Amino acid sequence: EWHEEGKAEIVPDVLFIDEVHMLDIEYFSFLNRALESDMVPMLIMATNRGITNSWYIPM
């Protein structure tokens, strides 16, 4: 809402998330909404795990 009121400026940049395997389903939902916006950041996700499930997301 600050952007809409002219109080803040959104500058596209890089969003780096480490330990991405620790994120919960609500955070992935937030990321999905952020990636659908007009000011999409470059998203880089990193983890030190091989093949794994996020511990909050049931498979």
PyMOL commands that set and color helices and strands:
alter all, ss='L'
color gray80, all
select helices_A, chain A and resi 2-5+20-22+25-35
alter helices_A, ss='H'
color red, helices_A
select strands_A, chain A and resi 14-17+42-45
alter strands_A, ss='S'
color yellow, strands_A
deselect
rebuild
show_as cartoon
